[in-house]
Amino acid sequence: MEEPKTIYLADDDADDRFLIKEAMNQVEPTVNFIEAENGAELLDQIKNPDIPDPSLIMMDMNMPVMNGLETIEAIRTDPKLDDVPAVMISTSNDPVLETKAIKSGINTYFIKPNTFKGLIEIVQKLIHKFLSK
């Protein structure tokens, strides 16, 4: 990775945000994170001209104020954000929700792993697929 990438991470669970950032920093320490507790806050941050454009958007499915489905639908209606890769990492393993997320514009859907090693594996896949270009 040549230039530092910026990842926007929306999850209402501070512990999950911390673990995702730790896993990413172990694999690719130059990544910058912009954190949000819900989809509405994420959208506000993405539209802030003083914050770097996203290289990748990561979000949870179940968040207060604006959930993951509502958030990805809003992202995909913005021409400036339409091609930014977005992934969902959720505790929900409901195939109906996964299908809705993909139809709404999520590039990839992951179920939150039970181990840090599992989280590292997800991060490695994300870097390879979306950030190593």
C-alpha positions as CSV (number, residue, x, y, z in Angstrom):
1,M,0.0,0.0,0.0
2,E,1.6,3.2,-1.2
3,E,-0.5,6.0,0.5
4,P,-2.3,5.7,3.8
5,K,-5.9,4.5,3.3
6,T,-8.8,5.8,5.3
7,I,-11.4,3.4,6.6
8,Y,-14.7,4.6,7.9
9,L,-16.0,2.2,10.6
10,A,-19.5,2.4,11.9
11,D,-20.5,0.1,14.8
12,D,-22.4,1.0,18.0
13,D,-20.2,-1.4,20.1
14,A,-17.0,0.4,21.1
15,D,-15.3,-2.9,21.9
16,D,-16.0,-4.2,18.4
17,R,-14.6,-1.0,16.8
18,F,-11.5,-1.4,19.0
19,L,-10.9,-5.0,18.0
20,I,-11.4,-4.3,14.3
21,K,-8.9,-1.4,14.5
22,E,-6.4,-3.6,16.4
23,A,-6.7,-6.4,13.8
24,M,-6.2,-4.0,10.9
25,N,-3.3,-2.3,12.6
26,Q,-1.6,-5.6,13.1
27,V,-1.9,-6.4,9.4
28,E,-1.6,-2.9,7.9
29,P,-0.5,-0.3,10.5
30,T,-0.7,2.7,8.0
31,V,-4.5,2.6,7.8
32,N,-6.3,5.6,9.3
33,F,-9.7,5.1,10.9
34,I,-12.7,7.4,11.2
35,E,-15.2,6.0,13.7
36,A,-18.9,6.3,14.0
37,E,-21.5,4.8,16.4
38,N,-24.3,4.6,13.8
39,G,-25.1,5.1,10.2
40,A,-26.2,8.7,10.5
41,E,-23.0,9.7,12.2
42,L,-21.1,7.8,9.5
43,L,-22.8,9.7,6.7
44,D,-22.1,13.1,8.4
45,Q,-18.4,12.2,8.6
46,I,-18.2,11.0,5.0
47,K,-19.7,14.3,3.8
48,N,-17.4,16.4,5.9
49,P,-14.9,18.0,3.4
50,D,-12.2,18.3,6.2
51,I,-12.0,14.5,6.6
52,P,-10.3,12.3,3.9
53,D,-12.4,10.4,1.4
54,P,-13.0,6.7,2.3
55,S,-11.0,4.0,0.8
56,L,-13.3,1.4,2.5
57,I,-16.5,1.6,4.5
58,M,-17.1,-1.0,7.2
59,M,-20.3,-1.2,9.2
60,D,-22.4,-3.3,11.5
61,M,-25.9,-4.3,10.5
62,N,-27.7,-3.5,13.8
63,M,-27.1,0.1,15.0
64,P,-29.3,2.7,16.6
65,V,-30.5,5.8,14.7
66,M,-29.7,4.4,11.3
67,N,-28.9,0.7,10.7
68,G,-26.6,-0.8,8.2
69,L,-29.2,-1.4,5.5
70,E,-30.4,2.2,5.7
71,T,-26.8,3.4,5.7
72,I,-25.7,1.5,2.6
73,E,-28.8,2.5,0.7
74,A,-28.0,6.2,1.5
75,I,-24.3,5.7,0.5
76,R,-25.2,4.0,-2.8
77,T,-27.6,6.9,-3.8
78,D,-24.6,9.4,-3.5
79,P,-22.7,9.4,-6.9
80,K,-19.5,10.4,-5.1
81,L,-19.7,7.3,-2.9
82,D,-21.3,4.8,-5.2
83,D,-18.1,3.1,-6.1
84,V,-16.5,3.1,-2.6
85,P,-16.2,-0.5,-1.4
86,A,-18.5,-1.2,1.6
87,V,-18.5,-4.3,3.8
88,M,-20.8,-5.4,6.6
89,I,-19.5,-7.2,9.6
90,S,-22.4,-8.4,11.7
91,T,-23.3,-10.9,14.4
92,S,-26.4,-11.8,12.3
93,N,-26.0,-15.0,10.3
94,D,-29.5,-14.6,8.9
95,P,-29.2,-15.3,5.1
96,V,-32.2,-13.1,4.4
97,L,-30.4,-10.1,6.0
98,E,-27.2,-10.9,4.2
99,T,-29.1,-11.0,0.8
100,K,-30.8,-7.7,1.6
101,A,-27.4,-6.2,2.5
102,I,-25.9,-7.3,-0.8
103,K,-28.9,-6.2,-2.8
104,S,-28.6,-2.8,-1.1
105,G,-25.0,-2.4,-2.2
106,I,-22.7,-4.1,0.3
107,N,-19.7,-5.6,-1.5
108,T,-19.1,-8.3,1.1
109,Y,-20.8,-9.5,4.2
110,F,-18.9,-11.1,7.1
111,I,-20.3,-12.7,10.3
112,K,-18.3,-11.3,13.2
113,P,-15.9,-14.1,14.3
114,N,-15.6,-15.3,17.9
115,T,-11.8,-15.0,17.9
116,F,-9.3,-12.3,17.2
117,K,-7.6,-14.7,14.8
118,G,-10.8,-14.9,12.8
119,L,-10.9,-11.1,12.8
120,I,-7.4,-11.0,11.5
121,E,-8.4,-13.4,8.6
122,I,-11.3,-11.1,7.7
123,V,-9.0,-8.0,7.7
124,Q,-6.4,-9.8,5.5
125,K,-9.2,-10.6,3.0
126,L,-10.4,-7.0,3.0
127,I,-6.9,-5.6,2.4
128,H,-6.3,-8.1,-0.4
129,K,-9.6,-7.4,-2.1
130,F,-10.1,-3.7,-1.5
131,L,-7.0,-1.9,-0.3
132,S,-4.0,-3.4,-2.1
133,K,-4.7,-1.6,-5.4
